[in-house]
Amino acid sequence: MTKVRRVSKLQPMTGQDQLKAWMERTGRTTADTAASLGVNLSTVYRWLDGSRQPSLNQATHMQAITGIPATAWAEPTKETT
């Protein structure tokens, strides 16, 4: 009998996860990131802890600077099966 291995669906990285990864990859601190994006330090902290999401304008600007797609910040939709 052949064993069937279940593969879970991979969830795409959230904007929050992508921003953290970009900061790690580029060696930027939260303060560096805030300065690069032209926002307050507290704004970046809120994005990173998930309590806030960037506005569409902020996400579009962030995409130009970091390469993180603005759509990464969109709320995930529930799949129906």
PyMOL commands that set and color helices and strands:
alter all, ss='L'
color gray80, all
select helices_A, chain A and resi 15-26+30-37+41-49+56-66+70-73
alter helices_A, ss='H'
color red, helices_A
deselect
rebuild
show_as cartoon
